[in-house]
Amino acid sequence: MKKVTFGGKRPTNAGTPEASIDNWVLTQSPEQPREQMKRFTIDVPVSLHKRVKSQCAMQNLVMADVIRELLERRFPAPVEQTGPSGEGGVVNTTNRKHDSTTTDKHDAAESRG
């Protein structure tokens, strides 16, 4: 059997395995804590689902991200403000004006009352 020898030393650019692991950890930016997710199942007409899915695919978007963005715009989180004496409080940001996605039931009830 023929003996094969490999020439040269192995490169030592990486250093020790521990050093390269430490370097990788140090270069990573800390992740922001993400809010826990909750599944939200809705039924939509097939035609609407097809439109949303095809538009998202053509724009290289994720359907769930697009729908989350729509929900965030429609139902914004309350904004905290500081009062005149310095105390904090939560201000409701719900817009009383209705857009085309809401029904007129609430408006009819207000006009009667």
KOLRO-7150 format. One record per residue (C-alpha): residue number from 1; x, y, z; residue in three letters. Coordinates in Angstrom, 3 decimals. Layout:
// residues N
   pos         c1         c2         c3   code
   NUM          X          Y          Z    ALA
...
// end
This chain:
// residues 113
   pos         c1         c2         c3   code
     1      0.000      0.000      0.000    MET
     2      1.265      3.454     -0.875    LYS
     3      1.740      5.995      1.901    LYS
     4      0.316      9.468      1.165    VAL
     5      1.538     12.547      3.036    THR
     6     -0.147     15.891      3.107    PHE
     7      2.092     18.911      3.095    GLY
     8      1.965     22.024      5.181    GLY
     9      0.327     22.922      8.428    LYS
    10     -3.367     23.445      8.895    ARG
    11     -4.370     27.103      8.799    PRO
    12     -4.869     28.661     12.223    THR
    13     -6.939     31.677     11.171    ASN
    14     -9.936     30.603     13.212    ALA
    15     -7.995     30.220     16.458    GLY
    16     -9.405     27.911     19.052    THR
    17    -12.980     26.708     18.700    PRO
    18    -13.868     28.536     21.914    GLU
    19    -12.446     31.807     20.552    ALA
    20    -14.463     31.582     17.345    SER
    21    -17.623     30.824     19.349    ILE
    22    -16.939     33.791     21.634    ASP
    23    -16.334     36.008     18.590    ASN
    24    -19.640     34.900     17.048    TRP
    25    -21.525     35.622     20.277    VAL
    26    -19.956     39.071     20.585    LEU
    27    -20.898     40.047     17.019    THR
    28    -24.563     39.111     17.440    GLN
    29    -26.930     41.952     18.256    SER
    30    -29.248     41.310     21.186    PRO
    31    -32.731     40.349     20.065    GLU
    32    -35.645     42.399     21.239    GLN
    33    -38.076     40.337     23.292    PRO
    34    -41.017     39.463     21.093    ARG
    35    -44.558     39.530     22.344    GLU
    36    -46.137     36.110     22.637    GLN
    37    -48.318     35.236     19.650    MET
    38    -51.920     34.040     19.734    LYS
    39    -53.554     32.193     16.827    ARG
    40    -56.466     34.092     15.244    PHE
    41    -58.606     32.001     12.900    THR
    42    -61.173     33.662     10.646    ILE
    43    -63.285     32.483      7.745    ASP
    44    -63.081     34.523      4.560    VAL
    45    -64.617     33.948      1.137    PRO
    46    -62.474     31.893     -1.227    VAL
    47    -62.294     34.805     -3.675    SER
    48    -60.874     37.148     -0.999    LEU
    49    -58.362     34.526      0.114    HIS
    50    -57.203     34.058     -3.487    LYS
    51    -56.797     37.820     -3.987    ARG
    52    -54.819     38.281     -0.784    VAL
    53    -52.656     35.223     -1.406    LYS
    54    -51.879     36.089     -5.034    SER
    55    -51.089     39.751     -4.271    GLN
    56    -48.815     38.741     -1.396    CYS
    57    -47.057     36.182     -3.600    ALA
    58    -46.520     38.717     -6.405    MET
    59    -45.068     41.233     -3.923    GLN
    60    -43.018     38.575     -2.093    ASN
    61    -44.894     39.244      1.169    LEU
    62    -46.068     36.910      3.922    VAL
    63    -49.870     36.883      4.246    MET
    64    -49.787     36.760      8.055    ALA
    65    -47.508     39.823      8.203    ASP
    66    -49.792     41.800      5.877    VAL
    67    -52.910     40.902      7.862    ILE
    68    -51.144     41.718     11.165    ARG
    69    -50.210     45.129      9.748    GLU
    70    -53.821     45.790      8.706    LEU
    71    -55.073     44.832     12.175    LEU
    72    -52.453     47.035     13.861    GLU
    73    -53.514     50.021     11.749    ARG
    74    -57.210     49.412     12.441    ARG
    75    -56.715     48.722     16.158    PHE
    76    -53.679     50.751     17.285    PRO
    77    -52.181     50.150     20.728    ALA
    78    -53.031     52.780     23.351    PRO
    79    -50.459     55.538     23.696    VAL
    80    -49.271     56.472     27.166    GLU
    81    -49.135     60.190     27.934    GLN
    82    -47.980     62.175     30.934    THR
    83    -50.583     64.434     32.518    GLY
    84    -50.005     68.042     33.666    PRO
    85    -48.978     66.928     37.176    SER
    86    -46.604     64.292     35.802    GLY
    87    -48.758     61.240     36.351    GLU
    88    -48.936     58.793     33.490    GLY
    89    -52.098     57.491     31.988    GLY
    90    -53.304     55.463     29.078    VAL
    91    -55.063     57.328     26.316    VAL
    92    -57.489     55.394     24.154    ASN
    93    -56.560     55.895     20.519    THR
    94    -59.721     54.353     19.088    THR
    95    -60.986     56.658     16.394    ASN
    96    -64.705     57.437     16.763    ARG
    97    -64.966     58.062     13.038    LYS
    98    -65.820     54.901     11.162    HIS
    99    -64.129     53.837      7.996    ASP
   100    -65.578     51.640      5.273    SER
   101    -64.763     48.455      7.201    THR
   102    -67.173     49.144     10.076    THR
   103    -70.919     48.873     10.242    THR
   104    -73.383     51.657     10.920    ASP
   105    -75.027     49.873     13.886    LYS
   106    -73.116     51.973     16.407    HIS
   107    -73.985     55.226     14.610    ASP
   108    -77.667     54.289     14.517    ALA
   109    -77.655     53.500     18.243    ALA
   110    -75.997     56.840     19.061    GLU
   111    -78.525     58.818     17.022    SER
   112    -81.424     57.177     18.895    ARG
   113    -79.896     57.690     22.356    GLY
// end
